[in-house]
Amino acid sequence: MLALFLGAGFSHPCGVPLASQLFDEEPQVDRIVRARLVRRVLDGWHVWRNRTGGQPEEYLGHLASSWESAAVHGRVWQDAVWYVALRIALKMGELQMVGARPTLVRHTLNRTTHCTIHEDFWDAIFARSRSPQHVSVITTNYDVLIERGLRLIPRPRVHRPGFNYGSGPEELQGGGYPSFTHIRPIVPAGTVPVFKLHGSVSWAGGNGSLVKYHDCRPAIRGDALIVAPVPGKSPPRCLERVWAQAEECLGGAPHWVVVGYSFPSYDEQVNSLVARAAMHGPRIDLFDPASEGVAPRLRGLAPLAVIHSHPGLPEASWIIRGMDLSI
């Protein structure tokens, strides 16, 4: 069994912003309502940063801790969560003119990554694998690059086993965005389970429900199920099964490959999961540009593990090619 644990540093080389970069630019959107949202959130961020000098994670933590104190704070927090999901989703598609209106398109899962760094990574993992069904992916990322990299269904010619969300084949919701309809249902039917601990820009949540779409429409319309990067934030109940399955996969895997996750102290829930799952002492290959700084934190969580530190992407792909992945 091989467990891949992929963090923000995995997606960043393909253009997805890190938490520290969420407010670095004003994203271009397709509708007035979303343009006003972006302006509200960025105006609030600039006022707070000028007053405190704090970082984006701290600002989101401030909003999360105060949102229940008044209705206005509740709206500010909801706007911020929508903004974060939208910021990520915009990197999954592109803005085009459809008729006479700008429209966000091409943000579906049934596309390839168009990212050489990721394609090289998946080649390294699967090109010589005889048992891709023994691979699982756990991620804290909201984007859909992992799904695109693994493919919806097995593609043997390019060494892609396809993915599922831990429950086997399931039909994803949505006919198309904004207007077209797919003739065939979109059904992930691969062998690699993907467990998204912090939700996804393609998942919608509300009233304890979890609805999975084949595109990023939840993030675009404002009801994406994501756990924002703030201290002490717990996942909603509808993600409890995802977390339990992820812990089971990690706990049963003798070999972990961790790419681009730094185990920050504020991510208490993830760190607790890792500590419990690592009690069997797995081998952990840690790939991160700052791996020498990350490794001590990981050792504190997993004292029985054998940890090897390596550079991050894109060098990771070449190093993995020479490894015994135990799959």
N, C-alpha and C positions, 0 to 999 in steps of 0.2 A: 504493500500500500504506500502511495505517495500522496502527501497532502501539500498543496500549494496555498500559501497564505500571501495574498496580494494586497498591498496598501496603495496609498495615493502616489507614492513614488513609482509605482508600476505604470500608471496612466499618464503621469506628467510628461514623459518624453514624447507622447503623442498629442500634446497640446492641452490636456486637461489641467486647469489651475489647481495648485495646492490650496489648502485652507488659508495660508498666509497671503494668497494672491487673489482672493475672491473679489476684493473691491479695488483692484489695481486699474481696471479699465471700465468704461461704460459700454456694456454689450448692446449691439444693434438688434432690435426686435421688430416684430411685424405688425403690431397693433397699438393703438393709442393707450389702451388700458395697461398693456405691459410696459410701454415707454414711461407711463406715469409711475408705475410700480418701481421701475429701475431708478427713476429720479428721486422718489421718496426715500428709498433705501440708501442710496448713495449720499443724499443730503444728510440723513441721520447719521451715517457713518462718519462723514467729514466733521460734523459738529462735535461728535463724541471724541474722535481722534484728536482734534485740535485742543479739546479740553483736557484730555487724559494722556495722550501719547501712546495709547494702548494698541494692541494687535487685534486682527480680525477675530481670532478665537475668543479673546477676552470680551470684545464687543458683543458677540453672539451670546456668550455666557451671561453678560450683563442683561441683555434683552430676555433671555430665558428665565433668569432669576426674578425678574420684575414683571413678567407679563401678566401674572394673576392679580397684580395690585390695582389695576384699573383697566377699563375697557380699551382705552386708547393704547395702553402698553400691549394689550392682547393683540390688537391689530398690527402694531409695529413688529411684534415677534412673528406673527403669521406672514406678514410681508417679507420679513427677512428669510424665513424658510422657503417661501415661494421663490425669492430671488436666488438663493443658493441652488435650488433645484434647476431653475431656469438657466442659470449661468453654466451649469454642467451640461444640460440638454442642448444648449446652443452649439457646443463643441461636437455634438453627435450628428448634426445636420448642417443645413446651409440656408441662407435667406435668398429666395428667388422671387421674381415677379410671376404670379399666376393670374392671368388675365391682366387686370390693372392694379392688382393689390400685391404688396410684398407678403410672402408666405414662407413659413419655416417648413422645409421639406427634407426628405432623405434622412430622417432620424429613426428609421426602423431597425429592428434587430437582424433582419435577413439581408444584411450587407456584410462585406468584409471590412477589416479595420482600416485599410488603405494606409497602414503604418508599418513600414519595413521593420522597425525595431520589435514590434509585437509579433509579426509573422515569423521573424527569426527566432524569437523566444519559443513560440509554439512548435516550430520545426525542431528545435533542440529538445523539447520535452517529448515529442511524439514520433519523430522520424524513425527512431530505432526501438520504439516501445512495442513489445509483443502483447502487452496487457493494458491497453488504455482504460479498460473498465475499472482498473484498480487505482485510478487517479481521481482526486476530488479537489475542488477549489473553494477556499474560504476567502472572502474579501470584505473590506470595509468601504469599498468604493461604490458610488452611486451610478456611475456611467455604465454603458452597455458594451464597452470594448472587449470585455472577457467573452461575452456571449458571441460577439461578432468574430472573435479570434477562434473560438472553438467550433463555430458554425451551428446552425439549427439542427442539422441531421448529419450523420457520418459522411465524410468526404474522403474515402480511402486514397484517392489519387494525390491529395495534398496532405495526407497524414493528419486529418482532423476527425476526431471521434464524435463530434457533436456534444451538446450539453442538454441537461435538464435541470429543473429547480428542486431536485431531491425527491420528487414523487413520480418519476417516470414521465412518459409523454402526457402533455396537457395542452389543451387548446388555449392560446392566448387571445385576449379580448381585443376588440377594435377592428373596424372594417377598413380603416385608412384615415389619414389626416391630411387635409381637412375634409375632403369630399369623396375621394375615390373608394372603391370597394374591392377587396381581394376576392378572386374567384374561389380559391382554396383556403381553408383555414390554415393559420400558421401554428405549427405544433413542434416545440422542441422535442426531439426524439433521439438525442444522443446518449452516450454512456457516462459522461462526466457530470456529476452533480455540482452545481454552483450554489453556494450559500452566501447570500448578501446580508451580512449582519446589520448593516445600517440602512437597509432598504435600497430603493432604486428609483431613478428618474422615470422608469417605465412601469412602476407599481403605484397603484392608488390605494389609499387607506382612509378609513373613516368609520366610526362606530364599531370598532373592533374587526372590521373586514379587511381583506387583502385581495386586491384584484390586479392581475398581471396582464399587461398589454404588450403588443408586439412592436410598439413604438414609444416615443417619449412624450406622448400627449399629456399624461398626468402632470409632468413638470411644466409643460407649456401653459396648461389651463389653471394650474395652481393647487392641485390636490395630491401631489406626489407624496408617497410614503417614504420619508427619509428621516434619519436621526441626525440632527445637526451636530457639528463638531463643538460641543460645549461640555464643560466639566460636569460630571455627575449625572449626565443625561442617560436615562434608562430606555431600552428599546420598548416599543409598545407591545401589548399582549399578543397581537396578531403575528409578531415575529418570534414568539417563544419557540415554536417548532423549528424554525430556521436555526436558532441558536443551539437548541438541543441536538439537532442533526450535525451541525458544525462541530460541536464538542465531541460527539461520538466519532466522527471521522478523524479528527485530530488525535483523540485518545487511542485510536486503533492503528494509527500510521507510524511505522518505525522510522520513517524519513519525512522530514518537513523541508520544503523550500520556501523561504520567506523573502519576498521581493518588495522593497519600497515601503515597509511599515516600521515606524520608529518606536512603537510601544510608548506613546506619550503618557505621562502620569495622569493627565486628566481623563484618559479613556479607561476609567476604572473597570467597567464591565468587561471590555475586551481583555484587559490584563488578567482579570480574575478567571475568565474562561481559559486563557492560555495556560495559566498556572495549574489549573485543575487537569487540563488535557495533557500536560507534559509530565505528569507524575510517573509515567512509564519510562522516562529517559530516552526520548527519541534522538536521532541524529538530526541536527538542524543546520542547514546551509543558509546563511544570512547574506542576502545580496542588497547592498545599500552603499551609495557614495560615502556615507558617514558611518559605515558598519563598525568601525572600531569604537565609535561612541555609543552606538546602539547596542552592541553586544553585551556590555556590562548590565544594561537594563534587562535584557533578555535573560541573562544568567541569573539575575535576581528573581525572575519569575519562574525559571525552569532550571533549578540547580542540578538536577540529575541528567539534563540533556548534554549531549556532546555538540558544541557549537563551533562551526567553521565560518569565519568572516571572509567576504569577497566584495569586490566592487559591484556597483549596481548595473543597470542597463545602460548601454547595449552590451558591455563586456560580459554580462552574466550569461548570455546565450552561448558564447564560445566556451566558457568554463563548464557550463552544464553539459555540453556535447562530450566532454571528456570524463564525465562522472558515471558512476554506477548508481542509477536512480532507484534501484530496488523495486522495479515494476515489471 
